[in-house]
Amino acid sequence: MATRVNTGQQSHIPAADQKRLVLHYTVQNASKDEQRSSLSSFTFTAVDDQGTNYQNVDAVGQEGGSAPLDFRLKPAQKVDA
């Protein structure tokens, strides 16, 4: 049985024939200016062992909680996602 993952007000449960892919990464502002970072800032495509492509779900949250990734980063600031 798949478990639920909450991001903000959204709950995500994979279908019976699906698997969940959880990525842990760090976002850092390399710019000299403050930058906004949100779930629309990142996209990726996962490819299964059969060569089928899957687009990411628009659900990016901060590490250690369910808050969605949507904030401003100061120069050199970084956050785990």
A tleap script that builds the chain and sets N, CA, C and O, in Angstrom:
source leaprc.protein.ff14SB
mol = sequence {
  NMET ALA THR ARG VAL ASN THR GLY GLN GLN
  SER HIE ILE PRO ALA ALA ASP GLN LYS ARG
  LEU VAL LEU HIE TYR THR VAL GLN ASN ALA
  SER LYS ASP GLU GLN ARG SER SER LEU SER
  SER PHE THR PHE THR ALA VAL ASP ASP GLN
  GLY THR ASN TYR GLN ASN VAL ASP ALA VAL
  GLY GLN GLU GLY GLY SER ALA PRO LEU ASP
  PHE ARG LEU LYS PRO ALA GLN LYS VAL ASP
  CALA
}
set mol.1.N position { 0.842 -1.177 0.000 }
set mol.1.CA position { 0.000 0.000 0.000 }
set mol.1.C position { 0.894 1.249 0.000 }
set mol.1.O position { 1.843 1.342 0.779 }
set mol.2.N position { 0.587 2.179 -0.857 }
set mol.2.CA position { 1.351 3.425 -0.955 }
set mol.2.C position { 0.929 4.377 0.154 }
set mol.2.O position { -0.234 4.416 0.555 }
set mol.3.N position { 1.889 5.134 0.633 }
set mol.3.CA position { 1.579 6.120 1.663 }
set mol.3.C position { 1.423 7.494 1.036 }
set mol.3.O position { 1.935 7.763 -0.050 }
set mol.4.N position { 0.713 8.346 1.734 }
set mol.4.CA position { 0.428 9.698 1.272 }
set mol.4.C position { 1.623 10.608 1.574 }
set mol.4.O position { 2.283 10.466 2.603 }
set mol.5.N position { 1.883 11.536 0.666 }
set mol.5.CA position { 2.853 12.601 0.892 }
set mol.5.C position { 2.104 13.911 0.739 }
set mol.5.O position { 1.420 14.132 -0.261 }
set mol.6.N position { 2.233 14.779 1.732 }
set mol.6.CA position { 1.555 16.073 1.693 }
set mol.6.C position { 2.545 17.166 1.343 }
set mol.6.O position { 3.646 17.219 1.891 }
set mol.7.N position { 2.149 18.039 0.426 }
set mol.7.CA position { 2.915 19.233 0.080 }
set mol.7.C position { 1.943 20.395 0.139 }
set mol.7.O position { 1.059 20.523 -0.708 }
set mol.8.N position { 2.112 21.240 1.145 }
set mol.8.CA position { 1.148 22.322 1.327 }
set mol.8.C position { -0.222 21.738 1.596 }
set mol.8.O position { -0.372 20.904 2.489 }
set mol.9.N position { -1.218 22.157 0.847 }
set mol.9.CA position { -2.587 21.679 1.016 }
set mol.9.C position { -2.906 20.475 0.135 }
set mol.9.O position { -4.033 19.980 0.153 }
set mol.10.N position { -1.928 19.996 -0.634 }
set mol.10.CA position { -2.152 18.885 -1.568 }
set mol.10.C position { -1.647 17.572 -0.982 }
set mol.10.O position { -0.608 17.540 -0.322 }
set mol.11.N position { -2.377 16.500 -1.222 }
set mol.11.CA position { -1.948 15.152 -0.859 }
set mol.11.C position { -1.661 14.385 -2.132 }
set mol.11.O position { -2.395 14.504 -3.113 }
set mol.12.N position { -0.595 13.598 -2.122 }
set mol.12.CA position { -0.190 12.833 -3.301 }
set mol.12.C position { -0.074 11.367 -2.922 }
set mol.12.O position { 0.678 11.000 -2.018 }
set mol.13.N position { -0.832 10.536 -3.628 }
set mol.13.CA position { -0.801 9.097 -3.414 }
set mol.13.C position { -0.635 8.446 -4.785 }
set mol.13.O position { -1.481 8.644 -5.657 }
set mol.14.N position { 0.438 7.671 -5.000 }
set mol.14.CA position { 0.594 7.023 -6.303 }
set mol.14.C position { -0.486 5.957 -6.521 }
set mol.14.O position { -0.959 5.333 -5.571 }
set mol.15.N position { -0.862 5.763 -7.777 }
set mol.15.CA position { -1.820 4.713 -8.135 }
set mol.15.C position { -1.182 3.350 -7.861 }
set mol.15.O position { 0.031 3.252 -7.672 }
set mol.16.N position { -1.995 2.316 -7.840 }
set mol.16.CA position { -1.513 0.972 -7.515 }
set mol.16.C position { -0.383 0.520 -8.433 }
set mol.16.O position { 0.490 -0.236 -8.006 }
set mol.17.N position { -0.384 0.967 -9.685 }
set mol.17.CA position { 0.640 0.545 -10.637 }
set mol.17.C position { 1.795 1.553 -10.745 }
set mol.17.O position { 2.607 1.464 -11.666 }
set mol.18.N position { 1.871 2.495 -9.822 }
set mol.18.CA position { 2.907 3.518 -9.852 }
set mol.18.C position { 3.806 3.430 -8.615 }
set mol.18.O position { 3.441 2.850 -7.592 }
set mol.19.N position { 4.974 4.016 -8.747 }
set mol.19.CA position { 5.891 4.144 -7.618 }
set mol.19.C position { 6.162 5.621 -7.408 }
set mol.19.O position { 6.059 6.425 -8.335 }
set mol.20.N position { 6.506 5.961 -6.193 }
set mol.20.CA position { 6.816 7.345 -5.877 }
set mol.20.C position { 8.331 7.519 -5.926 }
set mol.20.O position { 9.075 6.680 -5.417 }
set mol.21.N position { 8.774 8.588 -6.529 }
set mol.21.CA position { 10.192 8.947 -6.588 }
set mol.21.C position { 10.373 10.183 -5.721 }
set mol.21.O position { 9.772 11.226 -5.981 }
set mol.22.N position { 11.198 10.065 -4.698 }
set mol.22.CA position { 11.468 11.188 -3.809 }
set mol.22.C position { 12.917 11.603 -4.011 }
set mol.22.O position { 13.835 10.800 -3.845 }
set mol.23.N position { 13.109 12.849 -4.365 }
set mol.23.CA position { 14.450 13.394 -4.573 }
set mol.23.C position { 14.782 14.342 -3.433 }
set mol.23.O position { 13.946 15.146 -3.019 }
set mol.24.N position { 15.988 14.247 -2.936 }
set mol.24.CA position { 16.482 15.163 -1.916 }
set mol.24.C position { 17.604 15.968 -2.560 }
set mol.24.O position { 18.563 15.391 -3.072 }
set mol.25.N position { 17.495 17.279 -2.539 }
set mol.25.CA position { 18.517 18.120 -3.155 }
set mol.25.C position { 18.560 19.462 -2.447 }
set mol.25.O position { 17.695 19.777 -1.630 }
set mol.26.N position { 19.565 20.240 -2.768 }
set mol.26.CA position { 19.742 21.556 -2.173 }
set mol.26.C position { 19.618 22.611 -3.253 }
set mol.26.O position { 20.192 22.477 -4.333 }
set mol.27.N position { 18.869 23.661 -2.958 }
set mol.27.CA position { 18.721 24.794 -3.864 }
set mol.27.C position { 19.565 25.929 -3.287 }
set mol.27.O position { 19.444 26.263 -2.108 }
set mol.28.N position { 20.424 26.522 -4.127 }
set mol.28.CA position { 21.246 27.641 -3.675 }
set mol.28.C position { 21.174 28.764 -4.684 }
set mol.28.O position { 21.213 28.527 -5.892 }
set mol.29.N position { 21.068 29.981 -4.194 }
set mol.29.CA position { 21.041 31.152 -5.049 }
set mol.29.C position { 22.480 31.540 -5.383 }
set mol.29.O position { 23.214 32.018 -4.518 }
set mol.30.N position { 22.876 31.336 -6.616 }
set mol.30.CA position { 24.233 31.679 -7.060 }
set mol.30.C position { 24.315 33.106 -7.595 }
set mol.30.O position { 25.390 33.580 -7.966 }
set mol.31.N position { 23.186 33.774 -7.632 }
set mol.31.CA position { 23.120 35.138 -8.137 }
set mol.31.C position { 23.543 36.148 -7.066 }
set mol.31.O position { 23.556 35.841 -5.873 }
set mol.32.N position { 23.884 37.341 -7.510 }
set mol.32.CA position { 24.192 38.422 -6.570 }
set mol.32.C position { 22.928 39.146 -6.124 }
set mol.32.O position { 22.984 40.039 -5.278 }
set mol.33.N position { 21.793 38.763 -6.690 }
set mol.33.CA position { 20.507 39.375 -6.361 }
set mol.33.C position { 19.611 38.347 -5.690 }
set mol.33.O position { 19.778 37.142 -5.883 }
set mol.34.N position { 18.661 38.828 -4.903 }
set mol.34.CA position { 17.672 37.950 -4.297 }
set mol.34.C position { 16.846 37.296 -5.405 }
set mol.34.O position { 16.482 37.960 -6.376 }
set mol.35.N position { 16.547 36.002 -5.269 }
set mol.35.CA position { 15.806 35.263 -6.291 }
set mol.35.C position { 14.641 34.519 -5.654 }
set mol.35.O position { 14.752 34.005 -4.541 }
set mol.36.N position { 13.529 34.468 -6.368 }
set mol.36.CA position { 12.380 33.685 -5.911 }
set mol.36.C position { 12.572 32.247 -6.363 }
set mol.36.O position { 13.035 31.985 -7.473 }
set mol.37.N position { 12.210 31.325 -5.490 }
set mol.37.CA position { 12.275 29.901 -5.813 }
set mol.37.C position { 10.917 29.295 -5.489 }
set mol.37.O position { 10.380 29.505 -4.402 }
set mol.38.N position { 10.367 28.548 -6.429 }
set mol.38.CA position { 9.060 27.931 -6.212 }
set mol.38.C position { 9.010 26.618 -6.980 }
set mol.38.O position { 9.946 26.270 -7.699 }
set mol.39.N position { 7.913 25.900 -6.820 }
set mol.39.CA position { 7.796 24.613 -7.504 }
set mol.39.C position { 7.834 24.747 -9.010 }
set mol.39.O position { 8.213 23.802 -9.701 }
set mol.40.N position { 7.451 25.895 -9.537 }
set mol.40.CA position { 7.492 26.086 -10.987 }
set mol.40.C position { 8.913 26.376 -11.481 }
set mol.40.O position { 9.144 26.454 -12.688 }
set mol.41.N position { 9.870 26.537 -10.548 }
set mol.41.CA position { 11.263 26.791 -10.928 }
set mol.41.C position { 11.975 25.526 -11.387 }
set mol.41.O position { 13.040 25.605 -12.000 }
set mol.42.N position { 11.404 24.362 -11.101 }
set mol.42.CA position { 12.086 23.094 -11.352 }
set mol.42.C position { 11.196 22.146 -12.138 }
set mol.42.O position { 10.010 22.003 -11.841 }
set mol.43.N position { 11.765 21.512 -13.125 }
set mol.43.CA position { 11.077 20.444 -13.848 }
set mol.43.C position { 12.073 19.327 -14.104 }
set mol.43.O position { 13.274 19.575 -14.210 }
set mol.44.N position { 11.591 18.118 -14.203 }
set mol.44.CA position { 12.436 16.991 -14.559 }
set mol.44.C position { 11.576 15.910 -15.187 }
set mol.44.O position { 10.350 15.930 -15.076 }
set mol.45.N position { 12.226 14.976 -15.840 }
set mol.45.CA position { 11.568 13.817 -16.427 }
set mol.45.C position { 12.251 12.569 -15.895 }
set mol.45.O position { 13.470 12.430 -16.005 }
set mol.46.N position { 11.471 11.658 -15.320 }
set mol.46.CA position { 11.998 10.364 -14.870 }
set mol.46.C position { 11.728 9.343 -15.967 }
set mol.46.O position { 10.688 9.391 -16.625 }
set mol.47.N position { 12.658 8.428 -16.162 }
set mol.47.CA position { 12.520 7.392 -17.189 }
set mol.47.C position { 12.601 6.033 -16.500 }
set mol.47.O position { 13.567 5.750 -15.791 }
set mol.48.N position { 11.579 5.185 -16.709 }
set mol.48.CA position { 11.596 3.863 -16.072 }
set mol.48.C position { 12.418 2.866 -16.880 }
set mol.48.O position { 12.968 3.210 -17.926 }
set mol.49.N position { 12.499 1.636 -16.396 }
set mol.49.CA position { 13.322 0.617 -17.050 }
set mol.49.C position { 12.773 0.172 -18.401 }
set mol.49.O position { 13.453 -0.543 -19.137 }
set mol.50.N position { 11.551 0.586 -18.737 }
set mol.50.CA position { 10.956 0.272 -20.039 }
set mol.50.C position { 11.114 1.439 -21.022 }
set mol.50.O position { 10.676 1.353 -22.169 }
set mol.51.N position { 11.745 2.534 -20.561 }
set mol.51.CA position { 11.942 3.695 -21.418 }
set mol.51.C position { 10.760 4.658 -21.448 }
set mol.51.O position { 10.715 5.560 -22.284 }
set mol.52.N position { 9.804 4.469 -20.540 }
set mol.52.CA position { 8.649 5.356 -20.470 }
set mol.52.C position { 9.016 6.607 -19.680 }
set mol.52.O position { 9.594 6.517 -18.597 }
set mol.53.N position { 8.679 7.768 -20.222 }
set mol.53.CA position { 8.962 9.040 -19.568 }
set mol.53.C position { 7.803 9.466 -18.683 }
set mol.53.O position { 6.638 9.277 -19.031 }
set mol.54.N position { 8.135 10.044 -17.538 }
set mol.54.CA position { 7.139 10.577 -16.602 }
set mol.54.C position { 7.557 11.989 -16.223 }
set mol.54.O position { 8.668 12.214 -15.744 }
set mol.55.N position { 6.649 12.941 -16.443 }
set mol.55.CA position { 6.922 14.315 -16.055 }
set mol.55.C position { 6.715 14.458 -14.555 }
set mol.55.O position { 5.904 13.752 -13.956 }
set mol.56.N position { 7.456 15.377 -13.960 }
set mol.56.CA position { 7.315 15.575 -12.520 }
set mol.56.C position { 5.931 16.112 -12.157 }
set mol.56.O position { 5.260 16.771 -12.951 }
set mol.57.N position { 5.543 15.803 -10.943 }
set mol.57.CA position { 4.328 16.369 -10.368 }
set mol.57.C position { 4.726 17.697 -9.755 }
set mol.57.O position { 5.796 17.806 -9.157 }
set mol.58.N position { 3.893 18.692 -9.895 }
set mol.58.CA position { 4.209 20.007 -9.323 }
set mol.58.C position { 4.034 19.974 -7.813 }
set mol.58.O position { 3.121 20.592 -7.264 }
set mol.59.N position { 4.925 19.243 -7.150 }
set mol.59.CA position { 4.869 19.122 -5.697 }
set mol.59.C position { 6.285 19.101 -5.167 }
set mol.59.O position { 6.892 18.040 -5.023 }
set mol.60.N position { 6.801 20.269 -4.880 }
set mol.60.CA position { 8.148 20.383 -4.324 }
set mol.60.C position { 8.006 20.981 -2.948 }
set mol.60.O position { 7.433 22.059 -2.787 }
set mol.61.N position { 8.530 20.280 -1.945 }
set mol.61.CA position { 8.422 20.765 -0.578 }
set mol.61.C position { 9.774 20.924 0.074 }
set mol.61.O position { 10.779 20.393 -0.399 }
set mol.62.N position { 9.788 21.655 1.155 }
set mol.62.CA position { 11.019 21.836 1.913 }
set mol.62.C position { 11.315 20.573 2.705 }
set mol.62.O position { 10.403 19.930 3.225 }
set mol.63.N position { 12.573 20.225 2.794 }
set mol.63.CA position { 13.017 19.045 3.530 }
set mol.63.C position { 12.539 19.115 4.982 }
set mol.63.O position { 12.622 20.164 5.620 }
set mol.64.N position { 12.043 17.999 5.490 }
set mol.64.CA position { 11.664 17.914 6.893 }
set mol.64.C position { 10.272 18.417 7.216 }
set mol.64.O position { 9.920 18.519 8.391 }
set mol.65.N position { 9.482 18.731 6.227 }
set mol.65.CA position { 8.127 19.225 6.490 }
set mol.65.C position { 7.269 19.118 5.250 }
set mol.65.O position { 7.669 18.524 4.250 }
set mol.66.N position { 6.093 19.695 5.325 }
set mol.66.CA position { 5.186 19.625 4.181 }
set mol.66.C position { 4.981 20.986 3.532 }
set mol.66.O position { 4.157 21.121 2.627 }
set mol.67.N position { 5.720 21.995 3.983 }
set mol.67.CA position { 5.567 23.328 3.393 }
set mol.67.C position { 6.031 23.312 1.945 }
set mol.67.O position { 7.105 22.786 1.654 }
set mol.68.N position { 5.249 23.874 1.031 }
set mol.68.CA position { 5.677 23.908 -0.369 }
set mol.68.C position { 6.892 24.820 -0.547 }
set mol.68.O position { 7.091 25.767 0.215 }
set mol.69.N position { 7.689 24.521 -1.551 }
set mol.69.CA position { 8.866 25.328 -1.860 }
set mol.69.C position { 8.407 26.582 -2.587 }
set mol.69.O position { 8.081 26.536 -3.774 }
set mol.70.N position { 8.383 27.699 -1.873 }
set mol.70.CA position { 7.953 28.967 -2.451 }
set mol.70.C position { 8.444 30.096 -1.550 }
set mol.70.O position { 7.767 30.467 -0.591 }
set mol.71.N position { 9.610 30.638 -1.854 }
set mol.71.CA position { 10.196 31.678 -1.027 }
set mol.71.C position { 11.267 32.409 -1.811 }
set mol.71.O position { 11.555 32.061 -2.956 }
set mol.72.N position { 11.853 33.417 -1.199 }
set mol.72.CA position { 12.926 34.202 -1.810 }
set mol.72.C position { 14.237 33.808 -1.151 }
set mol.72.O position { 14.319 33.673 0.070 }
set mol.73.N position { 15.268 33.625 -1.982 }
set mol.73.CA position { 16.605 33.294 -1.491 }
set mol.73.C position { 17.511 34.493 -1.636 }
set mol.73.O position { 17.577 35.105 -2.703 }
set mol.74.N position { 18.200 34.827 -0.584 }
set mol.74.CA position { 19.195 35.892 -0.636 }
set mol.74.C position { 20.441 35.355 -1.336 }
set mol.74.O position { 20.584 34.137 -1.448 }
set mol.75.N position { 21.342 36.203 -1.809 }
set mol.75.CA position { 22.567 35.731 -2.458 }
set mol.75.C position { 23.308 34.729 -1.573 }
set mol.75.O position { 23.515 34.976 -0.385 }
set mol.76.N position { 23.701 33.612 -2.148 }
set mol.76.CA position { 24.438 32.516 -1.509 }
set mol.76.C position { 23.604 31.710 -0.529 }
set mol.76.O position { 24.101 30.717 0.002 }
set mol.77.N position { 22.362 32.088 -0.264 }
set mol.77.CA position { 21.512 31.323 0.642 }
set mol.77.C position { 21.142 30.010 -0.009 }
set mol.77.O position { 20.983 29.938 -1.228 }
set mol.78.N position { 21.000 28.950 0.811 }
set mol.78.CA position { 20.583 27.664 0.280 }
set mol.78.C position { 19.588 27.017 1.229 }
set mol.78.O position { 19.543 27.324 2.420 }
set mol.79.N position { 18.797 26.116 0.672 }
set mol.79.CA position { 17.761 25.418 1.436 }
set mol.79.C position { 17.656 24.008 0.883 }
set mol.79.O position { 17.816 23.789 -0.318 }
set mol.80.N position { 17.386 23.051 1.768 }
set mol.80.CA position { 17.173 21.669 1.343 }
set mol.80.C position { 15.743 21.484 0.888 }
set mol.80.O position { 14.811 21.993 1.510 }
set mol.81.N position { 15.576 20.757 -0.192 }
set mol.81.CA position { 14.245 20.502 -0.747 }
set mol.81.C position { 14.020 19.011 -0.878 }
set mol.81.O position { 12.957 18.584 -1.327 }
savepdb mol mol.pdb
quit
